[in-house]
Amino acid sequence: MTLTPVMEKYILHWGEMGTRWGVNRTVAQIQALLFLSSKPLNAEEITETLGVARSNVSTSIKELQAWRLVKVVHLLGDRRDHFETMKDPWELFYAIMEGRKQRELDPTLTVLRECVLESDEDKQTPAEVKERIKDVLEFMEGLDTWHNQIKVLPRSTLQKLIKLGAKVQGFLGGK
C-alpha cells in the first residue's frame, strides 16, 4: 500500500496519540492504517507499509483484536488472514469506550466497593479517609451509570447532545 503524505501524517500522529493514551505506538499506527485502507490488509502488507517488524505486527494485531477494533477477513483465493477495522468513527468510539470501561472503570469500581466494605470493620483508617473513598466510589458509580445510559441512546440523539454543548445548561436552569 502506498501512503500519501496526508495518510502518513495521519498514521504518525495517531501513533503518537496512542502513546499518550497508553497504547503502543505500532498498535495505534496499525489501527490508523487499517482505518484509512480501502481494503483489508494482510500482515505482510502492514509490515511493508509501516516498516515495522512482522512480529510486532502480529502482537499488535492480537491487541487490536482483544480491543475488538480489528477483525480477520478471508479473501477468496488467498489463504492468508487479512485485517480490517471499523470505518465509522462512532463505532470506533463506542468500541474504545467499552474497552476502557472494562479494563479501567470496572476493576476500579470493584476495588472501591471492597475498600468501602472493608472500611466498615477497619478501626485504623481515619473517618475522613473512609469518606473520601466513599466519595470516589459514588463519583465512579455515577460515571458508570451515565455511561450505561448514554451508550443506548440513538446516535442522532448523541449528535444533538454534543452540538448543544454548554447550551444544555440553559435547559437545566443554570447560568
N, C-alpha and C positions, 0 to 999 in steps of 0.2 A: 504494500500500500504506500502510495506517495503522499506525503503530507505537504500541504501548502504552508506558507509562513503563518497564516492565521491559525490553522489547525495545530501547528507546532506550538505556537504561543499559548493556545488554549490548554493543550495537554501538559505543557511545562508548568503553567500556572496551577492547573488542577492538582498536579503532583505536589507543588509547593504548599497549596492549601491543605492537601491531605495530611502533610506532616504537622500542620498546625492543629488539625482536627484529631490527631493521634493515630493516623493511618499511615502505613508505609508509603513512601513516595511512588514506588513502582506499582503498588496496588491501585493507587489513585490514578496514575497515568494510564494504566491498562483500562480502567473503567472509562476514563475520558476518551481513549482511543476507540473503544467499542461503541461508546455513545455517538461519536462522530462518524463511524464507519457506516457505509450504506449497505454492507453485507456482513454476515457473520465471519469471523476470522479464526483461523486455527493458531495453535501455539507458535508454530514456526513463523507465521506472518507477523504475529505480535512481536516476537523476538527480533526479527529483522527490522521492523518498522521503528521500534523503540530503542534498538541497540542494547538490549539487556540480556542477561544470561537466560538460557532456556529453563534452568532450574528455578530461577527467580520468577519466571512467568508461571510455571506450574504451581509454585507455592502461592503466588498472588491470586491466581485463578481460584484456587481452593478457598482462599479467604473471601474472595468476592462471592463465591457460591454460598459460603456459610452466612454471608450477609443477605443472601437472596437477591443480589444485584446482577448476577451473571448466570445464564443458563446455557447448557450444552445443546447444540443444534447439530443434527446429522444431515449432510447433503448427499443426494443421490449420486452414486458412483465414487464417493470419497469415504474411505474408512476412518479418516481422522475426525477427532472431535473438533467442532467449531463452536465459537462462543459469541454470544450477543448479550446486550444489556437493554433495559427499557429505554425507549426514546422519549417518553413523556416525562418532563421534569417533575410533574406532580406525583407520578408513580414512583419515581426515584426518591423523592422527598418522603413519601409515606414509608417506603421500604427502609430508608435510612433511619427515620424516626422510630419505627417499630424495633429495628435492630438495636438502636441506642437505648431504648426503653428496656428491652430485655437484658441487655448487657450492663446497664448502668443504674437505671432507676429501680428496677425490680429487686436486685440484690441489696441496694441501699435501703429500700423500704423494709426488707426482711431483717436486716441488721438493726435498723432503728426500732422496729417493733420489739425485737429481742431485748435491746437496751432498755426500752421503757418498761417491759415486763420484769426484767431483772432488777431494775432500779427500785421497784416497789419493795423488794426484800433487802435492798442494799442500804445499810446504815452509814456507810462511809462516804458515799457520794453526796456532796452538798445539795440541798434542795434547789438552789438556783441553777445548778448544772443539770439536774434532772429536768427542770422546767425548760431549759434551753433545748435539751434533746427532744422533749415532747413538742416544742415549737417547731423544730426542724422536721419532725415526723409529720406534724399537721400540715406544714407547708408542702412537703413532698407528696403527701396523700392528696392534697389539693391539686398539685400538678398532674398526678396520676388520674384523678377524676376528670380534670379538664381535658387531658389527652384522650381519654376514653370517649368523652362527649364529642370532641372535635373530629376525631377520626371517622365518625359515622355520618357526619354532615355531608350533604352533596357538595361536589366541587364548586358548583355555581354559588352556593351559599358562602363557602370559604372565600371565594374570589371577591364577593361583595364585602365580606367582613374585612378582608385585607385592604380593599380600596377605601373602606370607611376610615380605617386607621384611627387617629385620635378623635375623629368626629363622633365616634361611638360614645365618648364621654358625655356629649350633649344629650344622648338618649338616656343615659344613666343619671342625669341631673347634676353632673359635676361641672366644674368650671374649667 
